[in-house]
Amino acid sequence: MRNDIEFLSEGRTLRGWLYQPEGGKGEYPAIVMAHGLSGVKEQYLDRYAEVFVTAGFGVILYDHANFGASDGIPRQEADPVLQRRGYRDAISFAQTVSWIDPQRIGLWGTSYSGGHVLEVAALDRRVRCVVSQVPTVSGYRSSQRRIRSDLVPSLLSSFVADRAARFQGKAPAMFPAVSGRPEIACAMGGTDAYDFFNGTRSFAPTWRNELTLRSAELARENEPGIHIARISPTPLLMIVADQDILTATDICLESYQSALPPKKLHMIHGGHFDPYVRCFNETSQAAQEWFIEHLIDDAVH
């Protein structure tokens, strides 16, 4: 069963869906979920939620502030600090739901939000289990892979110009999230990114192919991986794609090595966007099993 929900976070109303398992009584464990950079909940995350709810989990799936159905201005601005606080407020909301066990809440994140859940799990001990899929673990190192070094000075200059313009009350500068033309600068380059997002337009009408330029500036400052050793003793599952060029495979694996037990690594064969479609059964099953082990089985013993 799925119902619309909304809750407050940092003065903004976040909106999404609450999934409740069918039948049964008592308190259920719950999973809190949100999408990656520019993504909205309809872009395959409802499929993950359906897998989790059939296994006996409540699910809170919502859009980040400034995106999709959620409130927030400026629109299309991906603020990693604001998004992590959204996760923490979603946990608080979950703990108010009468049929959710407030002591058995897990987090699931992917790509940009895959990094968010690493930091939230490290800092918020209400989190009892976490799944981080193809995560952004270092904004600076990721930017070094995505942007040619000779283009960095002009990029930094554009950040300064945008900040000055916004200070004068002008609208924020915008740029595409993805592009089918390699000569156009965008947040997520490559044909796989372009094909993925444009392939969801028919069932994700609130997705917009734009981000504020400040989103790119904030992304370069985003370093969730520095917290990964502090997640323990909360159980961590990291799902990594072996051909990922957006959240580079080697950076993810290096970060995983810094995590302490209990932890598990699940490698898939493919690129950054394969977890959602081609490898969906594999990635959703791996996450489901991890949540069952640590939010259901552990509670029995």
N, C-alpha and C positions, 0 to 999 in steps of 0.2 A: 504494500500500500504506500502511495506517495502523496504527500501533501505539500502545498506551498508554505514557505516559512519566511520570516524576516526577523532580523535582530540588529541591535545597534553596535557599532564599532567605531570608536574615535569620532563620534558625532555624525556618522553616516549610517544609513540603513542598508544592510547587506541582505540580499534576497537569494533564495534557492529552494531546495527540496529536502524534505525529511522523509526517509524511507523507514517503514516499520515492518518487521517480519510478520507473516501471516500466522494467525493462531497462537496458541501458547499463552502463558501468563508469567508474571514475574518481571524481573529486570533483565534487559539485554545489554550486551556490550555494544559499543558504537564506534564508528569510524568517521572522522572528519576529513573532507576532501575539497580541493579546489584545483583549478587548472594552472597551466604554465603561462609564459609570456604572451600576452594579448588574448589568450584563450578564454572561452566561455563554457559553461557547464554542459551545453548540448553537444560539444565536440568530443563525443565518445565517452565522456566521463559517466554519463547515465548508464552505459553498458557495464562499466566497472561496478557502479553502485548496485546494479541488479544482481551481479554475481555475488557481491558481499551480502546483500539482504537475504538471498536464498540460503546462505550458510548460517543465518541466525543473527546477523548484525543489524542494528540500526545504522543508518547512514545519514550524515548531514553533508550535502553537496551544495555549494553556493558559488556565486560569482564574486570575484574580488571587487573591492571599492574601485569606482571609476569605470567599471566594465559591465557589459551585459545588462542584467536586470537590476544590478545594485546601484545605489546612489553614489555620488562623489564627483567633485570637480577639482581639477580639469578632467574632462572625459579622456579616456585612453591614456592615462598616465599610470605607468607601472612603478609604484613606489614599493621597494622590497620591505622597508621597515613597516609601512602601513599594512602591507599584505600579511606579514608575520603577525602583527597585532590582530589582524582579522582572524587568523587561525586561533589565536588564544581566546578571542572573544567567542568564537564558534564553540570552543571547548566549554566556556562558561555557559553558553546557551544550552549545549547538550546536557549539562549537569542540572538544568532546570526541567528537563523533559521527564515526566513521571515514570515512564517505563524504561528509561536508560539508566544503567548502573553507573553512577558517577565515578566509580573507582576502576572502570574498565573501558577506557577511551583510547583509541589508537588514531594515528595520523597517516594519511596517504598523500603524497605529492609527486608531481612529475615535472621534469625540466626546471623551469624557474622555481616553481613551488616545490620541486624535489629538493632544492636547496633550502627553501624556507623551513620545511619540516625537520631538516637536520638541526637547524639552529633552535627551533622551538622545542624539539625533543630534548636538546641539551640543557635548555634553560627552564623549562616548565615541567616539574615532576608530576603533574597530573597526567602526562602522556605515559601510557603503559606499554606502547608498542608503536613502531614506526616503519613505514615502507617508503623508500626514496627511489624513484624511478628516473633513470637518465638525468641525474641532477646537475644543476649549475652549482659548482662548489667554489669557484673563484671567478668573480666577474672580471678582474684585471687580466688573469691568465687567459680566460676565454676571449677577451677582446684582442689580446695579442695574436690569437689564432685567426680571428675573423677579419681583422683590419690590417691592411698593408702598412708597414711602418712609415712609409713616405706620406701616407694620408693622415696619420695621427695628428700632426700639428694643425692642419685645417679643421679636423674634427674638434679638437680642444678649443680652437678659436670660435667655432660655431656655438659651443656651449657658453662661452663668455658673452657672445653677442645675444644669444637667446636670453640669458639671465638679465642682461641690461635692458632688453626690450620688455621682458615681463615686469621688471622693476618699474618701468614707465607706464605700466598698465596695458600693454599690448597683449594680444593673444599669443599663447605659446606656439613655438614652431613645431611642425609636425613632420613625420617621415613615415614611409611604408613599413609595415611589419614584415611583409614578404614582397618579392618582385619577380616577375618572369623574365626580366631583362637584367643581365649581369652588370651592365654599366650603371644601373640605378642603385644607390646606397639604400640599404634596408636593414632591419634588425636581425632578420634570420635569412641569410643568403642560401642559394641552392635551389635546384628544381624540386627536390623532395619537400622542402618547406612550402614552396609555392603551391605544389600540387596538393599537399595535405590540406592546407587551409582553404584553398579554393574549392576543393572537393567536398567541403562541409557547408557551403553556402545555403544549400536547399533546406537543411535541417538546423542550421545555426544562424538565423537571420540577424541576430543582434551582434554577431562578430563584425568588426570593422577593421579594414586593412590599413590601420594607421596607429601610431604611437606618438606621444609628445617626444620632442627631442630630449627633454630632460630625463625621460625614461632611460635613454642610452647613457646619459651621464650618471644616473643613479645605478645603473647596471654595472658600470665600471668600478663603482665603490662597494659593490655587494660581495662580501666574503663569508658566506655561511660555513664554508669548510673549516675555518679556524676553530670552530666549536665541536668538531666531530668527535674528538677524544672524550668530550664531556657527556656524550649521550649515555654511555654505560653507567648503570646497569640496565637501562632501558633497552630491550632487544631491537636491533636494527637489521632490516633487510634492504640491501641495495641492489637494484636491477640496472645492469649496464649493457649497452649495445656495443658490440665489438667493432662497428664501423661508424661510430658516432663522430661527426665533425662539428656539431654545434656545441654539445657539452662533451668535449673530447674524451675518448675512451681512456687514454693514459692518465689524464688528470683525475677522472673518476676513480680509477683503480688505485692511484697513488693516495687519494683521500681515504679510500676504503681501508688501506693498510694502516692508516693512523687511528682508525676506530678501534675501540676495545671490545672484548666480548661482553655479552653475547651478540654475535653478528653473523650474517650470512650473505654471501655474494651469489647472485644469479645472473649469468651471462646469457644474452640472446645474440643470435646471428642476424645482424642488420644494422640499419642506421637509426638516427634519432627519432624518426616518426613511425618506425615499424612496430613499437609496442602497442600502438592504439588499434591497428588494423591487422596486418599480416601476422603479428605475433600476439594478438590480443588474448587468445586462449591460454597461451603459455604465461604471459605476464599477469593476467588476472588470477590464474590458478596459483601461481607462486605467491602472490600477495594474499590470496584467500587462505592458503595453508599456513602462512606465517601468522596471520591474525587468529586463526583457529588455535594454533599451538599456544600462543601467548595471551590471548584474551578469553579463551574458552577452556582449553585443556588445563592450562596452568591454574585456573581458578578452581578446578575440580580437586586438584591434588593439595 
